[in-house]
Amino acid sequence: MGYYVSGNGSLRIKAENLGKAYEALMALQDAPPKAKRGGSSGGDQAPRFWYSWMPEDLRTLPDTKAVFAELGFETIIDDRNGDLVITCYENKTGQEEVFFAAAAPFIEDDEYEWTGEDNDFWMWKFEDGRMFVRYGKREYGEREEIVLADLHRQQIEMVERIEAVYAKK
């Protein structure tokens, strides 16, 4: 069960904002219990809730990088400046958007594209400390046959043009 997605992009949180981003992410611990869709335990006596793919107590994650890694994103610290770079995602969806919305004020302006298992497309856009989503679709033009002989001819023509340019020098 679940909905598989692929995420592609490169989102950056500058080194000087990692602490503030972590504080914003940890504030999610105090969100209303029913906002956490990952699961629950304890029954009626002492119910406990958590976000999808995340530990019950977010404070067990030591830093911003660990939060996004736990969500399932590839994360690296840029050796040149200490910035956190959040990249690829290949998994079922959980509540990723909640964490990105919380960190949006600290994410540099950029875009992150998603493809769902049913070929739905959407994009997150981070701009001026805010997070937006846009839904789209992929469209293709008319089909054209690819013929091996044509490919060979095009390659030969290209090589001959390049050789002609260098022969004139």
C-alpha positions in Angstrom: 0.0 0.0 0.0 1.0 3.6 -0.3 1.7 6.0 -3.2 5.2 5.9 -4.6 6.9 9.1 -5.8 10.2 10.3 -7.2 11.4 13.7 -6.1 14.1 15.6 -8.0 15.7 18.8 -7.2 18.3 20.5 -5.0 17.1 22.5 -2.1 19.5 24.5 0.1 19.4 25.7 3.6 22.3 28.0 4.3 24.6 27.1 7.2 23.6 30.2 9.2 20.0 29.2 9.0 20.3 25.5 10.0 19.7 26.2 13.7 16.5 28.3 13.1 15.3 25.6 10.6 15.8 22.9 13.3 13.8 25.0 15.8 11.0 25.3 13.3 11.1 21.6 12.6 11.1 20.7 16.3 8.0 22.9 16.9 6.1 20.3 14.8 6.4 18.0 17.9 3.7 20.2 19.5 1.3 20.0 16.5 -2.2 18.7 17.2 -2.1 14.9 17.5 -4.5 14.2 14.7 -2.3 16.2 12.3 0.3 13.4 12.7 -0.7 10.7 10.2 2.1 8.3 10.7 0.5 6.2 13.4 -0.5 6.0 17.0 -0.3 3.8 20.0 -1.4 3.7 23.6 -5.2 3.4 22.9 -7.5 5.6 25.0 -5.2 5.5 28.1 -2.2 7.5 26.8 -2.5 8.0 23.0 0.7 8.9 21.2 0.9 10.0 17.6 3.7 10.5 15.1 4.3 11.8 11.6 4.8 9.4 8.7 8.3 7.9 8.6 9.3 9.8 11.7 10.0 8.9 15.3 7.3 9.6 17.8 9.6 12.2 19.5 11.2 14.4 16.8 13.7 15.6 19.4 15.6 12.3 19.0 16.8 13.7 15.7 19.9 15.7 16.4 19.8 18.3 13.6 18.2 19.6 10.4 20.1 17.2 8.2 18.9 14.2 10.3 15.3 15.3 10.0 15.3 15.4 6.2 17.4 12.2 6.0 14.9 10.4 8.3 12.1 11.5 5.9 13.9 9.7 3.2 15.7 12.5 1.3 19.3 12.4 0.3 21.1 15.1 2.2 24.6 16.4 2.1 26.5 19.2 3.8 28.3 21.3 1.3 32.0 21.2 2.2 32.6 24.7 0.8 30.1 26.6 3.1 28.4 24.2 5.5 25.0 24.6 3.7 22.6 21.6 3.9 21.6 20.4 0.4 18.4 18.2 0.2 18.2 16.2 -3.0 16.5 13.0 -4.3 13.6 11.1 -2.9 12.4 7.7 -4.0 9.8 6.2 -1.7 6.1 6.2 -0.7 4.7 9.6 0.3 4.3 10.4 3.9 4.1 13.9 5.3 7.1 15.4 3.6 5.2 18.6 2.8 4.6 19.4 6.5 8.4 19.4 7.2 9.2 21.5 4.2 6.5 24.0 5.0 7.9 24.3 8.5 11.4 24.9 7.1 10.3 27.1 4.1 11.4 30.4 5.7 14.9 29.0 5.7 15.0 27.3 2.3 16.7 29.2 -0.5 14.4 30.2 -3.4 14.3 27.1 -5.7 12.0 24.4 -7.1 11.6 20.7 -6.4 9.8 18.4 -8.9 7.7 15.3 -8.1 6.5 12.4 -10.2 3.9 10.0 -8.8 3.5 6.4 -9.6 0.5 7.2 -11.8 2.5 9.8 -13.7 1.0 12.8 -11.9 3.4 15.7 -11.8 3.7 18.6 -9.3 6.4 21.0 -8.2 7.1 22.7 -4.9 8.4 26.2 -5.3 10.2 28.0 -2.5 10.2 31.7 -2.8 10.6 34.6 -0.3 10.4 32.2 2.6 7.1 30.6 1.5 6.3 27.3 -0.1 3.9 26.9 -3.1 2.7 23.9 -5.1 1.9 23.7 -8.8 0.3 20.7 -10.5 1.1 19.9 -14.0 1.0 17.3 -16.8 3.5 16.1 -19.3 2.6 16.6 -22.9 4.3 15.3 -26.0 4.2 16.4 -29.6 3.5 14.2 -32.6 5.4 11.0 -32.8 8.3 10.7 -35.2 9.8 7.4 -36.3 13.5 7.0 -35.4 15.3 5.2 -38.3 18.8 3.8 -37.8 19.9 4.9 -41.2 18.8 8.4 -40.6 20.7 8.5 -37.3 23.9 7.3 -39.0 23.4 9.9 -41.8 22.9 12.7 -39.2 26.0 11.6 -37.3 28.2 11.5 -40.4 27.0 14.9 -41.5 27.8 16.4 -38.1 31.3 14.9 -38.1 31.9 16.1 -41.7 30.8 19.7 -40.7 33.2 19.6 -37.7 36.0 18.3 -39.8 35.4 21.0 -42.5 35.6 23.7 -39.8 39.0 22.4 -38.6 40.3 21.9 -42.1 39.8 25.6 -42.9 42.1 26.6 -39.9 
